[in-house]
Amino acid sequence: MSLLSLASHLQFYLFMGNADMRRTFEGLCGLVRNEMNQDPMNHQVYIFINKRRNQVKLLLWEGDGFCIYHKRLEAGTFERPVTDENKKQVTLTRMKLQMILQGIKLESVVYRKRYQQNG
């Protein structure tokens, strides 16, 4: 069970490097600016996973300050999406982020057809 609520209007960016979980607000903002070429104050969610993949941090600017969500697994690992090795970041949907946080294997997910309005 997770208490984390993620708004549907947000965009989610996963840093594809290995993040040092000792980093706090300033260190994570530095990764966003210098490695991801993004502005950490743009009201989007930045996701960082450590080398052992047993910890994740989410960084979000909330208008009056930064918020960090930090989760450490007692067993198991977080999955990273398969992508080009040269990419520094991957854009995730809110659903994919929730699946990663809940330990769902991304390859095994099958989406049923749904209507989507164009434009």
C-alpha positions as CSV (number, residue, x, y, z in Angstrom):
1,M,0.0,0.0,0.0
2,S,1.4,3.4,-1.0
3,L,0.4,6.8,0.3
4,L,2.0,8.5,-2.7
5,S,-0.6,10.3,-4.8
6,L,0.6,11.5,-8.2
7,A,-1.4,14.1,-10.2
8,S,-2.3,13.1,-13.8
9,H,-1.1,16.4,-15.3
10,L,2.5,15.8,-14.2
11,Q,5.3,14.5,-16.4
12,F,7.7,11.9,-15.0
13,Y,11.4,11.7,-15.9
14,L,13.5,8.7,-14.9
15,F,17.3,9.4,-14.7
16,M,18.9,6.5,-16.4
17,G,22.2,6.7,-14.5
18,N,22.9,5.3,-11.0
19,A,22.0,7.9,-8.4
20,D,23.8,8.2,-5.1
21,M,21.0,8.0,-2.5
22,R,23.0,10.2,-0.1
23,R,22.1,13.2,-2.4
24,T,19.6,15.6,-0.9
25,F,17.7,18.4,-2.5
26,E,20.7,20.3,-3.9
27,G,22.5,17.2,-5.2
28,L,19.3,15.9,-7.0
29,C,18.7,19.3,-8.5
30,G,22.2,19.3,-9.8
31,L,21.5,15.9,-11.5
32,V,18.4,17.4,-13.1
33,R,20.1,20.5,-14.3
34,N,23.5,19.0,-15.4
35,E,22.7,15.5,-16.5
36,M,19.1,15.7,-17.6
37,N,19.2,19.3,-19.0
38,Q,16.0,20.1,-17.2
39,D,14.8,22.8,-14.8
40,P,14.0,21.1,-11.4
41,M,11.6,23.9,-10.6
42,N,9.3,23.1,-13.6
43,H,6.7,21.2,-11.5
44,Q,7.6,17.8,-13.0
45,V,8.7,14.7,-11.2
46,Y,12.3,13.5,-11.4
47,I,13.0,9.8,-10.5
48,F,16.3,8.4,-9.4
49,I,17.3,4.8,-8.7
50,N,20.5,3.7,-7.1
51,K,23.0,1.2,-8.5
52,R,21.7,-1.8,-6.5
53,R,18.1,-0.8,-7.6
54,N,16.8,-1.2,-4.1
55,Q,16.1,2.5,-3.5
56,V,14.2,5.2,-5.4
57,K,13.9,8.9,-4.8
58,L,11.3,11.2,-6.5
59,L,12.0,15.0,-6.6
60,L,9.2,17.5,-7.2
61,W,9.0,21.3,-7.0
62,E,5.7,22.2,-5.4
63,G,5.7,25.9,-6.0
64,D,7.0,26.9,-2.5
65,G,9.7,24.3,-2.0
66,F,11.0,20.8,-3.0
67,C,9.5,17.5,-1.9
68,I,11.4,14.2,-1.9
69,Y,9.8,10.8,-1.7
70,H,12.4,8.1,-0.8
71,K,11.6,4.4,-0.7
72,R,14.0,1.6,0.2
73,L,13.1,-2.0,-0.4
74,E,13.8,-4.6,2.2
75,A,13.9,-7.3,-0.5
76,G,13.8,-7.2,-4.3
77,T,14.7,-4.4,-6.8
78,F,13.1,-1.7,-8.8
79,E,12.9,-2.3,-12.6
80,R,14.2,0.2,-15.1
81,P,12.5,0.3,-18.5
82,V,14.6,-1.2,-21.4
83,T,15.9,1.7,-23.5
84,D,18.8,2.9,-25.6
85,E,22.0,2.8,-23.3
86,N,22.9,6.3,-24.4
87,K,19.8,7.9,-23.0
88,K,20.2,10.0,-19.9
89,Q,16.5,10.0,-19.1
90,V,13.3,8.3,-20.0
91,T,9.8,9.8,-19.8
92,L,7.4,7.6,-17.9
93,T,3.6,7.6,-17.6
94,R,2.1,7.9,-14.2
95,M,0.9,4.3,-14.5
96,K,4.4,3.0,-15.4
97,L,5.9,4.8,-12.4
98,Q,3.2,3.2,-10.1
99,M,4.0,-0.2,-11.6
100,I,7.8,0.3,-11.0
101,L,7.1,1.4,-7.4
102,Q,4.8,-1.6,-6.8
103,G,7.2,-4.2,-8.3
104,I,5.2,-5.1,-11.3
105,K,7.3,-6.5,-14.2
106,L,6.9,-4.0,-17.1
107,E,7.4,-6.6,-19.8
108,S,4.4,-8.7,-18.6
109,V,1.9,-5.9,-18.7
110,V,-0.6,-6.1,-21.5
111,Y,-2.9,-3.1,-22.1
112,R,-6.4,-3.6,-23.4
113,K,-7.6,-1.3,-26.2
114,R,-9.1,2.0,-25.1
115,Y,-10.5,5.0,-26.9
116,Q,-8.2,8.0,-27.2
117,Q,-9.3,11.3,-28.5
118,N,-6.8,12.7,-31.1
119,G,-5.5,16.2,-30.7
